[in-house]
Amino acid sequence: MAHIAIAAPARGTTLTSAIYRALDAFRDYRARRTVFLRTITELDGLNDRMLTDLGISRADIPEIARQEVQRVFG
C-alpha cells in the first residue's frame, strides 16, 4: 500500500481546514476498511472444518471483522 505525504500549508482558512478534515476522514475510512476486508479475506479463505475448529460459522465472519476493526482502532 502506498502512502503519500503532503506538506501541509497553514490550516488557518476555513476551506483549507475543511479539506484537511475530509482528507483525514477519508484516510481513517480507508485504514478501517482495509482491516475489515483483510479480516474477511483471511477468514473466508479457511475451509468449513477450520472455521468449525475455531468455533466460527461463516455467518459470524462480518461481525468478527467489525470487532477486529474496533479492536485495532478503538
PDB file with SEQRES, HELIX, SHEET and CRYST1 records, atoms N, CA, C and O in Angstrom:
SEQRES   1 A   74  MET ALA HIS ILE ALA ILE ALA ALA PRO ALA ARG GLY THR          
SEQRES   2 A   74  THR LEU THR SER ALA ILE TYR ARG ALA LEU ASP ALA PHE          
SEQRES   3 A   74  ARG ASP TYR ARG ALA ARG ARG THR VAL PHE LEU ARG THR          
SEQRES   4 A   74  ILE THR GLU LEU ASP GLY LEU ASN ASP ARG MET LEU THR          
SEQRES   5 A   74  ASP LEU GLY ILE SER ARG ALA ASP ILE PRO GLU ILE ALA          
SEQRES   6 A   74  ARG GLN GLU VAL GLN ARG VAL PHE GLY                          
HELIX    1 AA1 THR A   14  ASP A   44  1                                  31    
HELIX    2 AA2 ASP A   48  ASP A   53  1                                   6    
HELIX    3 AA3 ARG A   58  ASP A   60  5                                   3    
HELIX    4 AA4 ILE A   61  PHE A   73  1                                  13    
CRYST1    1.000    1.000    1.000  90.00  90.00  90.00 P 1           1          
ATOM      1  N   MET A   1       0.843  -1.149   0.000  1.00  0.00           N  
ATOM      2  CA  MET A   1       0.000   0.000   0.000  1.00  0.00           C  
ATOM      3  C   MET A   1       0.900   1.226   0.000  1.00  0.00           C  
ATOM      4  O   MET A   1       1.831   1.316   0.800  1.00  0.00           O  
ATOM      5  N   ALA A   2       0.631   2.150  -0.876  1.00  0.00           N  
ATOM      6  CA  ALA A   2       1.415   3.365  -0.985  1.00  0.00           C  
ATOM      7  C   ALA A   2       0.887   4.426  -0.037  1.00  0.00           C  
ATOM      8  O   ALA A   2      -0.319   4.549   0.176  1.00  0.00           O  
ATOM      9  N   HIS A   3       1.806   5.185   0.523  1.00  0.00           N  
ATOM     10  CA  HIS A   3       1.441   6.292   1.390  1.00  0.00           C  
ATOM     11  C   HIS A   3       1.948   7.574   0.757  1.00  0.00           C  
ATOM     12  O   HIS A   3       3.065   7.625   0.243  1.00  0.00           O  
ATOM     13  N   ILE A   4       1.136   8.589   0.796  1.00  0.00           N  
ATOM     14  CA  ILE A   4       1.504   9.867   0.216  1.00  0.00           C  
ATOM     15  C   ILE A   4       1.633  10.877   1.347  1.00  0.00           C  
ATOM     16  O   ILE A   4       0.716  11.056   2.148  1.00  0.00           O  
ATOM     17  N   ALA A   5       2.770  11.521   1.397  1.00  0.00           N  
ATOM     18  CA  ALA A   5       2.973  12.568   2.389  1.00  0.00           C  
ATOM     19  C   ALA A   5       2.802  13.910   1.699  1.00  0.00           C  
ATOM     20  O   ALA A   5       3.452  14.197   0.694  1.00  0.00           O  
ATOM     21  N   ILE A   6       1.922  14.718   2.250  1.00  0.00           N  
ATOM     22  CA  ILE A   6       1.665  16.037   1.686  1.00  0.00           C  
ATOM     23  C   ILE A   6       2.105  17.070   2.707  1.00  0.00           C  
ATOM     24  O   ILE A   6       1.671  17.048   3.859  1.00  0.00           O  
ATOM     25  N   ALA A   7       2.973  17.975   2.270  1.00  0.00           N  
ATOM     26  CA  ALA A   7       3.375  19.058   3.155  1.00  0.00           C  
ATOM     27  C   ALA A   7       2.174  19.970   3.350  1.00  0.00           C  
ATOM     28  O   ALA A   7       1.648  20.536   2.392  1.00  0.00           O  
ATOM     29  N   ALA A   8       1.752  20.104   4.582  1.00  0.00           N  
ATOM     30  CA  ALA A   8       0.520  20.846   4.870  1.00  0.00           C  
ATOM     31  C   ALA A   8       0.793  22.336   4.976  1.00  0.00           C  
ATOM     32  O   ALA A   8       1.641  22.767   5.757  1.00  0.00           O  
ATOM     33  N   PRO A   9       0.069  23.120   4.186  1.00  0.00           N  
ATOM     34  CA  PRO A   9       0.152  24.564   4.377  1.00  0.00           C  
ATOM     35  C   PRO A   9      -0.602  24.949   5.646  1.00  0.00           C  
ATOM     36  O   PRO A   9      -1.220  24.098   6.287  1.00  0.00           O  
ATOM     37  N   ALA A  10      -0.552  26.179   5.995  1.00  0.00           N  
ATOM     38  CA  ALA A  10      -1.251  26.652   7.195  1.00  0.00           C  
ATOM     39  C   ALA A  10      -2.726  26.272   7.113  1.00  0.00           C  
ATOM     40  O   ALA A  10      -3.374  26.439   6.080  1.00  0.00           O  
ATOM     41  N   ARG A  11      -3.229  25.765   8.209  1.00  0.00           N  
ATOM     42  CA  ARG A  11      -4.625  25.308   8.237  1.00  0.00           C  
ATOM     43  C   ARG A  11      -5.570  26.385   8.761  1.00  0.00           C  
ATOM     44  O   ARG A  11      -6.633  26.070   9.296  1.00  0.00           O  
ATOM     45  N   GLY A  12      -5.200  27.617   8.616  1.00  0.00           N  
ATOM     46  CA  GLY A  12      -5.993  28.697   9.174  1.00  0.00           C  
ATOM     47  C   GLY A  12      -7.288  28.985   8.438  1.00  0.00           C  
ATOM     48  O   GLY A  12      -8.267  29.394   9.061  1.00  0.00           O  
ATOM     49  N   THR A  13      -7.318  28.785   7.147  1.00  0.00           N  
ATOM     50  CA  THR A  13      -8.524  29.129   6.401  1.00  0.00           C  
ATOM     51  C   THR A  13      -9.588  28.070   6.580  1.00  0.00           C  
ATOM     52  O   THR A  13      -9.288  26.896   6.797  1.00  0.00           O  
ATOM     53  N   THR A  14     -10.800  28.486   6.488  1.00  0.00           N  
ATOM     54  CA  THR A  14     -11.922  27.576   6.679  1.00  0.00           C  
ATOM     55  C   THR A  14     -11.952  26.503   5.597  1.00  0.00           C  
ATOM     56  O   THR A  14     -12.153  25.328   5.905  1.00  0.00           O  
ATOM     57  N   LEU A  15     -11.756  26.882   4.342  1.00  0.00           N  
ATOM     58  CA  LEU A  15     -11.770  25.914   3.254  1.00  0.00           C  
ATOM     59  C   LEU A  15     -10.637  24.917   3.390  1.00  0.00           C  
ATOM     60  O   LEU A  15     -10.833  23.714   3.217  1.00  0.00           O  
ATOM     61  N   THR A  16      -9.449  25.420   3.702  1.00  0.00           N  
ATOM     62  CA  THR A  16      -8.301  24.528   3.879  1.00  0.00           C  
ATOM     63  C   THR A  16      -8.549  23.556   5.021  1.00  0.00           C  
ATOM     64  O   THR A  16      -8.246  22.369   4.905  1.00  0.00           O  
ATOM     65  N   SER A  17      -9.095  24.051   6.119  1.00  0.00           N  
ATOM     66  CA  SER A  17      -9.396  23.183   7.260  1.00  0.00           C  
ATOM     67  C   SER A  17     -10.405  22.109   6.876  1.00  0.00           C  
ATOM     68  O   SER A  17     -10.258  20.946   7.252  1.00  0.00           O  
ATOM     69  N   ALA A  18     -11.413  22.498   6.138  1.00  0.00           N  
ATOM     70  CA  ALA A  18     -12.429  21.532   5.719  1.00  0.00           C  
ATOM     71  C   ALA A  18     -11.834  20.471   4.808  1.00  0.00           C  
ATOM     72  O   ALA A  18     -12.174  19.293   4.918  1.00  0.00           O  
ATOM     73  N   ILE A  19     -10.959  20.880   3.921  1.00  0.00           N  
ATOM     74  CA  ILE A  19     -10.315  19.914   3.013  1.00  0.00           C  
ATOM     75  C   ILE A  19      -9.458  18.937   3.800  1.00  0.00           C  
ATOM     76  O   ILE A  19      -9.497  17.732   3.551  1.00  0.00           O  
ATOM     77  N   TYR A  20      -8.681  19.452   4.753  1.00  0.00           N  
ATOM     78  CA  TYR A  20      -7.834  18.555   5.542  1.00  0.00           C  
ATOM     79  C   TYR A  20      -8.658  17.635   6.435  1.00  0.00           C  
ATOM     80  O   TYR A  20      -8.287  16.478   6.632  1.00  0.00           O  
ATOM     81  N   ARG A  21      -9.758  18.125   6.974  1.00  0.00           N  
ATOM     82  CA  ARG A  21     -10.639  17.243   7.764  1.00  0.00           C  
ATOM     83  C   ARG A  21     -11.209  16.135   6.887  1.00  0.00           C  
ATOM     84  O   ARG A  21     -11.297  14.981   7.307  1.00  0.00           O  
ATOM     85  N   ALA A  22     -11.592  16.494   5.671  1.00  0.00           N  
ATOM     86  CA  ALA A  22     -12.123  15.494   4.736  1.00  0.00           C  
ATOM     87  C   ALA A  22     -11.055  14.469   4.379  1.00  0.00           C  
ATOM     88  O   ALA A  22     -11.337  13.272   4.323  1.00  0.00           O  
ATOM     89  N   LEU A  23      -9.833  14.930   4.136  1.00  0.00           N  
ATOM     90  CA  LEU A  23      -8.733  14.005   3.823  1.00  0.00           C  
ATOM     91  C   LEU A  23      -8.438  13.085   5.010  1.00  0.00           C  
ATOM     92  O   LEU A  23      -8.227  11.885   4.834  1.00  0.00           O  
ATOM     93  N   ASP A  24      -8.423  13.647   6.206  1.00  0.00           N  
ATOM     94  CA  ASP A  24      -8.188  12.829   7.402  1.00  0.00           C  
ATOM     95  C   ASP A  24      -9.283  11.782   7.577  1.00  0.00           C  
ATOM     96  O   ASP A  24      -9.002  10.629   7.906  1.00  0.00           O  
ATOM     97  N   ALA A  25     -10.529  12.190   7.356  1.00  0.00           N  
ATOM     98  CA  ALA A  25     -11.652  11.252   7.482  1.00  0.00           C  
ATOM     99  C   ALA A  25     -11.551  10.149   6.435  1.00  0.00           C  
ATOM    100  O   ALA A  25     -11.833   8.987   6.726  1.00  0.00           O  
ATOM    101  N   PHE A  26     -11.152  10.507   5.221  1.00  0.00           N  
ATOM    102  CA  PHE A  26     -11.012   9.516   4.159  1.00  0.00           C  
ATOM    103  C   PHE A  26      -9.890   8.535   4.481  1.00  0.00           C  
ATOM    104  O   PHE A  26     -10.044   7.330   4.285  1.00  0.00           O  
ATOM    105  N   ARG A  27      -8.767   9.044   4.973  1.00  0.00           N  
ATOM    106  CA  ARG A  27      -7.651   8.150   5.351  1.00  0.00           C  
ATOM    107  C   ARG A  27      -8.078   7.188   6.454  1.00  0.00           C  
ATOM    108  O   ARG A  27      -7.740   6.004   6.422  1.00  0.00           O  
ATOM    109  N   ASP A  28      -8.822   7.704   7.427  1.00  0.00           N  
ATOM    110  CA  ASP A  28      -9.313   6.857   8.512  1.00  0.00           C  
ATOM    111  C   ASP A  28     -10.250   5.783   7.968  1.00  0.00           C  
ATOM    112  O   ASP A  28     -10.145   4.613   8.336  1.00  0.00           O  
ATOM    113  N   TYR A  29     -11.164   6.188   7.090  1.00  0.00           N  
ATOM    114  CA  TYR A  29     -12.086   5.238   6.471  1.00  0.00           C  
ATOM    115  C   TYR A  29     -11.315   4.149   5.732  1.00  0.00           C  
ATOM    116  O   TYR A  29     -11.617   2.965   5.882  1.00  0.00           O  
ATOM    117  N   ARG A  30     -10.323   4.542   4.936  1.00  0.00           N  
ATOM    118  CA  ARG A  30      -9.546   3.567   4.164  1.00  0.00           C  
ATOM    119  C   ARG A  30      -8.803   2.597   5.067  1.00  0.00           C  
ATOM    120  O   ARG A  30      -8.767   1.397   4.793  1.00  0.00           O  
ATOM    121  N   ALA A  31      -8.215   3.099   6.134  1.00  0.00           N  
ATOM    122  CA  ALA A  31      -7.485   2.230   7.057  1.00  0.00           C  
ATOM    123  C   ALA A  31      -8.431   1.226   7.720  1.00  0.00           C  
ATOM    124  O   ALA A  31      -8.108   0.043   7.831  1.00  0.00           O  
ATOM    125  N   ARG A  32      -9.592   1.700   8.157  1.00  0.00           N  
ATOM    126  CA  ARG A  32     -10.574   0.805   8.783  1.00  0.00           C  
ATOM    127  C   ARG A  32     -11.091  -0.222   7.772  1.00  0.00           C  
ATOM    128  O   ARG A  32     -11.231  -1.404   8.087  1.00  0.00           O  
ATOM    129  N   ARG A  33     -11.370   0.244   6.568  1.00  0.00           N  
ATOM    130  CA  ARG A  33     -11.882  -0.651   5.523  1.00  0.00           C  
ATOM    131  C   ARG A  33     -10.842  -1.720   5.175  1.00  0.00           C  
ATOM    132  O   ARG A  33     -11.195  -2.872   4.922  1.00  0.00           O  
ATOM    133  N   THR A  34      -9.572  -1.339   5.163  1.00  0.00           N  
ATOM    134  CA  THR A  34      -8.503  -2.295   4.866  1.00  0.00           C  
ATOM    135  C   THR A  34      -8.462  -3.404   5.911  1.00  0.00           C  
ATOM    136  O   THR A  34      -8.354  -4.580   5.566  1.00  0.00           O  
ATOM    137  N   VAL A  35      -8.549  -3.035   7.183  1.00  0.00           N  
ATOM    138  CA  VAL A  35      -8.555  -4.046   8.252  1.00  0.00           C  
ATOM    139  C   VAL A  35      -9.781  -4.940   8.118  1.00  0.00           C  
ATOM    140  O   VAL A  35      -9.676  -6.160   8.246  1.00  0.00           O  
ATOM    141  N   PHE A  36     -10.934  -4.347   7.864  1.00  0.00           N  
ATOM    142  CA  PHE A  36     -12.172  -5.110   7.721  1.00  0.00           C  
ATOM    143  C   PHE A  36     -12.055  -6.118   6.576  1.00  0.00           C  
ATOM    144  O   PHE A  36     -12.348  -7.300   6.755  1.00  0.00           O  
ATOM    145  N   LEU A  37     -11.631  -5.653   5.408  1.00  0.00           N  
ATOM    146  CA  LEU A  37     -11.547  -6.541   4.244  1.00  0.00           C  
ATOM    147  C   LEU A  37     -10.464  -7.598   4.400  1.00  0.00           C  
ATOM    148  O   LEU A  37     -10.642  -8.734   3.959  1.00  0.00           O  
ATOM    149  N   ARG A  38      -9.351  -7.243   5.016  1.00  0.00           N  
ATOM    150  CA  ARG A  38      -8.284  -8.228   5.245  1.00  0.00           C  
ATOM    151  C   ARG A  38      -8.784  -9.345   6.154  1.00  0.00           C  
ATOM    152  O   ARG A  38      -8.498 -10.518   5.916  1.00  0.00           O  
ATOM    153  N   THR A  39      -9.530  -8.981   7.195  1.00  0.00           N  
ATOM    154  CA  THR A  39     -10.069  -9.985   8.118  1.00  0.00           C  
ATOM    155  C   THR A  39     -11.082 -10.877   7.406  1.00  0.00           C  
ATOM    156  O   THR A  39     -11.062 -12.098   7.564  1.00  0.00           O  
ATOM    157  N   ILE A  40     -11.961 -10.268   6.627  1.00  0.00           N  
ATOM    158  CA  ILE A  40     -12.943 -11.038   5.851  1.00  0.00           C  
ATOM    159  C   ILE A  40     -12.218 -12.014   4.922  1.00  0.00           C  
ATOM    160  O   ILE A  40     -12.567 -13.193   4.859  1.00  0.00           O  
ATOM    161  N   THR A  41     -11.220 -11.525   4.211  1.00  0.00           N  
ATOM    162  CA  THR A  41     -10.489 -12.360   3.251  1.00  0.00           C  
ATOM    163  C   THR A  41      -9.797 -13.532   3.934  1.00  0.00           C  
ATOM    164  O   THR A  41      -9.856 -14.664   3.455  1.00  0.00           O  
ATOM    165  N   GLU A  42      -9.137 -13.252   5.060  1.00  0.00           N  
ATOM    166  CA  GLU A  42      -8.425 -14.320   5.771  1.00  0.00           C  
ATOM    167  C   GLU A  42      -9.385 -15.383   6.290  1.00  0.00           C  
ATOM    168  O   GLU A  42      -9.130 -16.576   6.127  1.00  0.00           O  
ATOM    169  N   LEU A  43     -10.476 -14.968   6.909  1.00  0.00           N  
ATOM    170  CA  LEU A  43     -11.421 -15.945   7.445  1.00  0.00           C  
ATOM    171  C   LEU A  43     -12.176 -16.669   6.339  1.00  0.00           C  
ATOM    172  O   LEU A  43     -12.453 -17.864   6.450  1.00  0.00           O  
ATOM    173  N   ASP A  44     -12.508 -15.954   5.280  1.00  0.00           N  
ATOM    174  CA  ASP A  44     -13.221 -16.579   4.166  1.00  0.00           C  
ATOM    175  C   ASP A  44     -12.353 -17.608   3.446  1.00  0.00           C  
ATOM    176  O   ASP A  44     -12.869 -18.513   2.790  1.00  0.00           O  
ATOM    177  N   GLY A  45     -11.043 -17.468   3.569  1.00  0.00           N  
ATOM    178  CA  GLY A  45     -10.130 -18.415   2.938  1.00  0.00           C  
ATOM    179  C   GLY A  45     -10.021 -19.746   3.668  1.00  0.00           C  
ATOM    180  O   GLY A  45      -9.488 -20.715   3.126  1.00  0.00           O  
ATOM    181  N   LEU A  46     -10.523 -19.792   4.893  1.00  0.00           N  
ATOM    182  CA  LEU A  46     -10.489 -21.040   5.657  1.00  0.00           C  
ATOM    183  C   LEU A  46     -11.641 -21.936   5.215  1.00  0.00           C  
ATOM    184  O   LEU A  46     -12.721 -21.464   4.860  1.00  0.00           O  
ATOM    185  N   ASN A  47     -11.381 -23.239   5.246  1.00  0.00           N  
ATOM    186  CA  ASN A  47     -12.475 -24.144   4.899  1.00  0.00           C  
ATOM    187  C   ASN A  47     -13.403 -24.313   6.104  1.00  0.00           C  
ATOM    188  O   ASN A  47     -13.080 -23.887   7.213  1.00  0.00           O  
ATOM    189  N   ASP A  48     -14.551 -24.935   5.874  1.00  0.00           N  
ATOM    190  CA  ASP A  48     -15.558 -25.065   6.926  1.00  0.00           C  
ATOM    191  C   ASP A  48     -15.027 -25.821   8.137  1.00  0.00           C  
ATOM    192  O   ASP A  48     -15.388 -25.508   9.272  1.00  0.00           O  
ATOM    193  N   ARG A  49     -14.183 -26.800   7.908  1.00  0.00           N  
ATOM    194  CA  ARG A  49     -13.622 -27.584   9.016  1.00  0.00           C  
ATOM    195  C   ARG A  49     -12.752 -26.701   9.911  1.00  0.00           C  
ATOM    196  O   ARG A  49     -12.840 -26.772  11.136  1.00  0.00           O  
ATOM    197  N   MET A  50     -11.919 -25.875   9.297  1.00  0.00           N  
ATOM    198  CA  MET A  50     -11.056 -24.983  10.080  1.00  0.00           C  
ATOM    199  C   MET A  50     -11.890 -23.971  10.868  1.00  0.00           C  
ATOM    200  O   MET A  50     -11.609 -23.696  12.035  1.00  0.00           O  
ATOM    201  N   LEU A  51     -12.911 -23.427  10.222  1.00  0.00           N  
ATOM    202  CA  LEU A  51     -13.779 -22.476  10.919  1.00  0.00           C  
ATOM    203  C   LEU A  51     -14.488 -23.140  12.095  1.00  0.00           C  
ATOM    204  O   LEU A  51     -14.604 -22.547  13.167  1.00  0.00           O  
ATOM    205  N   THR A  52     -14.958 -24.363  11.896  1.00  0.00           N  
ATOM    206  CA  THR A  52     -15.618 -25.098  12.970  1.00  0.00           C  
ATOM    207  C   THR A  52     -14.655 -25.338  14.127  1.00  0.00           C  
ATOM    208  O   THR A  52     -15.029 -25.210  15.293  1.00  0.00           O  
ATOM    209  N   ASP A  53     -13.407 -25.689  13.795  1.00  0.00           N  
ATOM    210  CA  ASP A  53     -12.398 -25.897  14.841  1.00  0.00           C  
ATOM    211  C   ASP A  53     -12.168 -24.625  15.658  1.00  0.00           C  
ATOM    212  O   ASP A  53     -11.856 -24.693  16.846  1.00  0.00           O  
ATOM    213  N   LEU A  54     -12.323 -23.467  15.014  1.00  0.00           N  
ATOM    214  CA  LEU A  54     -12.157 -22.188  15.702  1.00  0.00           C  
ATOM    215  C   LEU A  54     -13.443 -21.714  16.377  1.00  0.00           C  
ATOM    216  O   LEU A  54     -13.444 -20.699  17.073  1.00  0.00           O  
ATOM    217  N   GLY A  55     -14.528 -22.445  16.171  1.00  0.00           N  
ATOM    218  CA  GLY A  55     -15.805 -22.077  16.755  1.00  0.00           C  
ATOM    219  C   GLY A  55     -16.481 -20.926  16.024  1.00  0.00           C  
ATOM    220  O   GLY A  55     -17.221 -20.145  16.622  1.00  0.00           O  
ATOM    221  N   ILE A  56     -16.220 -20.830  14.723  1.00  0.00           N  
ATOM    222  CA  ILE A  56     -16.756 -19.736  13.913  1.00  0.00           C  
ATOM    223  C   ILE A  56     -17.628 -20.317  12.806  1.00  0.00           C  
ATOM    224  O   ILE A  56     -17.264 -21.308  12.172  1.00  0.00           O  
ATOM    225  N   SER A  57     -18.774 -19.696  12.580  1.00  0.00           N  
ATOM    226  CA  SER A  57     -19.574 -20.059  11.413  1.00  0.00           C  
ATOM    227  C   SER A  57     -19.365 -18.974  10.360  1.00  0.00           C  
ATOM    228  O   SER A  57     -18.939 -17.865  10.681  1.00  0.00           O  
ATOM    229  N   ARG A  58     -19.665 -19.295   9.116  1.00  0.00           N  
ATOM    230  CA  ARG A  58     -19.488 -18.307   8.033  1.00  0.00           C  
ATOM    231  C   ARG A  58     -20.341 -17.067   8.268  1.00  0.00           C  
ATOM    232  O   ARG A  58     -19.962 -15.967   7.866  1.00  0.00           O  
ATOM    233  N   ALA A  59     -21.481 -17.238   8.911  1.00  0.00           N  
ATOM    234  CA  ALA A  59     -22.359 -16.099   9.192  1.00  0.00           C  
ATOM    235  C   ALA A  59     -21.743 -15.135  10.212  1.00  0.00           C  
ATOM    236  O   ALA A  59     -22.133 -13.969  10.279  1.00  0.00           O  
ATOM    237  N   ASP A  60     -20.781 -15.623  11.006  1.00  0.00           N  
ATOM    238  CA  ASP A  60     -20.139 -14.794  12.030  1.00  0.00           C  
ATOM    239  C   ASP A  60     -19.009 -13.932  11.473  1.00  0.00           C  
ATOM    240  O   ASP A  60     -18.566 -13.001  12.145  1.00  0.00           O  
ATOM    241  N   ILE A  61     -18.539 -14.216  10.279  1.00  0.00           N  
ATOM    242  CA  ILE A  61     -17.344 -13.554   9.743  1.00  0.00           C  
ATOM    243  C   ILE A  61     -17.489 -12.031   9.691  1.00  0.00           C  
ATOM    244  O   ILE A  61     -16.579 -11.345  10.155  1.00  0.00           O  
ATOM    245  N   PRO A  62     -18.567 -11.461   9.160  1.00  0.00           N  
ATOM    246  CA  PRO A  62     -18.652  -9.985   9.137  1.00  0.00           C  
ATOM    247  C   PRO A  62     -18.601  -9.347  10.532  1.00  0.00           C  
ATOM    248  O   PRO A  62     -17.976  -8.302  10.713  1.00  0.00           O  
ATOM    249  N   GLU A  63     -19.247  -9.963  11.500  1.00  0.00           N  
ATOM    250  CA  GLU A  63     -19.230  -9.423  12.860  1.00  0.00           C  
ATOM    251  C   GLU A  63     -17.826  -9.519  13.460  1.00  0.00           C  
ATOM    252  O   GLU A  63     -17.386  -8.598  14.149  1.00  0.00           O  
ATOM    253  N   ILE A  64     -17.133 -10.607  13.210  1.00  0.00           N  
ATOM    254  CA  ILE A  64     -15.758 -10.754  13.694  1.00  0.00           C  
ATOM    255  C   ILE A  64     -14.872  -9.691  13.056  1.00  0.00           C  
ATOM    256  O   ILE A  64     -14.001  -9.133  13.723  1.00  0.00           O  
ATOM    257  N   ALA A  65     -15.081  -9.406  11.774  1.00  0.00           N  
ATOM    258  CA  ALA A  65     -14.308  -8.370  11.088  1.00  0.00           C  
ATOM    259  C   ALA A  65     -14.589  -7.000  11.703  1.00  0.00           C  
ATOM    260  O   ALA A  65     -13.665  -6.209  11.888  1.00  0.00           O  
ATOM    261  N   ARG A  66     -15.854  -6.708  12.023  1.00  0.00           N  
ATOM    262  CA  ARG A  66     -16.191  -5.436  12.674  1.00  0.00           C  
ATOM    263  C   ARG A  66     -15.532  -5.337  14.045  1.00  0.00           C  
ATOM    264  O   ARG A  66     -15.053  -4.270  14.429  1.00  0.00           O  
ATOM    265  N   GLN A  67     -15.505  -6.441  14.781  1.00  0.00           N  
ATOM    266  CA  GLN A  67     -14.869  -6.452  16.093  1.00  0.00           C  
ATOM    267  C   GLN A  67     -13.362  -6.225  15.959  1.00  0.00           C  
ATOM    268  O   GLN A  67     -12.755  -5.566  16.804  1.00  0.00           O  
ATOM    269  N   GLU A  68     -12.766  -6.764  14.914  1.00  0.00           N  
ATOM    270  CA  GLU A  68     -11.331  -6.560  14.694  1.00  0.00           C  
ATOM    271  C   GLU A  68     -11.032  -5.102  14.396  1.00  0.00           C  
ATOM    272  O   GLU A  68     -10.035  -4.566  14.880  1.00  0.00           O  
ATOM    273  N   VAL A  69     -11.873  -4.455  13.612  1.00  0.00           N  
ATOM    274  CA  VAL A  69     -11.700  -3.023  13.347  1.00  0.00           C  
ATOM    275  C   VAL A  69     -11.799  -2.246  14.647  1.00  0.00           C  
ATOM    276  O   VAL A  69     -10.996  -1.346  14.893  1.00  0.00           O  
ATOM    277  N   GLN A  70     -12.768  -2.581  15.479  1.00  0.00           N  
ATOM    278  CA  GLN A  70     -12.933  -1.906  16.761  1.00  0.00           C  
ATOM    279  C   GLN A  70     -11.725  -2.144  17.662  1.00  0.00           C  
ATOM    280  O   GLN A  70     -11.294  -1.232  18.368  1.00  0.00           O  
ATOM    281  N   ARG A  71     -11.174  -3.357  17.648  1.00  0.00           N  
ATOM    282  CA  ARG A  71     -10.011  -3.671  18.471  1.00  0.00           C  
ATOM    283  C   ARG A  71      -8.798  -2.872  18.030  1.00  0.00           C  
ATOM    284  O   ARG A  71      -8.052  -2.351  18.858  1.00  0.00           O  
ATOM    285  N   VAL A  72      -8.603  -2.778  16.701  1.00  0.00           N  
ATOM    286  CA  VAL A  72      -7.421  -2.087  16.169  1.00  0.00           C  
ATOM    287  C   VAL A  72      -7.521  -0.573  16.362  1.00  0.00           C  
ATOM    288  O   VAL A  72      -6.543   0.075  16.734  1.00  0.00           O  
ATOM    289  N   PHE A  73      -8.695  -0.018  16.110  1.00  0.00           N  
ATOM    290  CA  PHE A  73      -8.836   1.440  16.116  1.00  0.00           C  
ATOM    291  C   PHE A  73      -9.504   2.001  17.370  1.00  0.00           C  
ATOM    292  O   PHE A  73      -9.543   3.214  17.580  1.00  0.00           O  
ATOM    293  N   GLY A  74     -10.023   1.107  18.189  1.00  0.00           N  
ATOM    294  CA  GLY A  74     -10.615   1.560  19.440  1.00  0.00           C  
ATOM    295  C   GLY A  74     -11.899   2.230  19.362  1.00  0.00           C  
ATOM    296  O   GLY A  74     -12.447   2.634  20.387  1.00  0.00           O  
TER     297      GLY A  74                                                      
END                                                                             
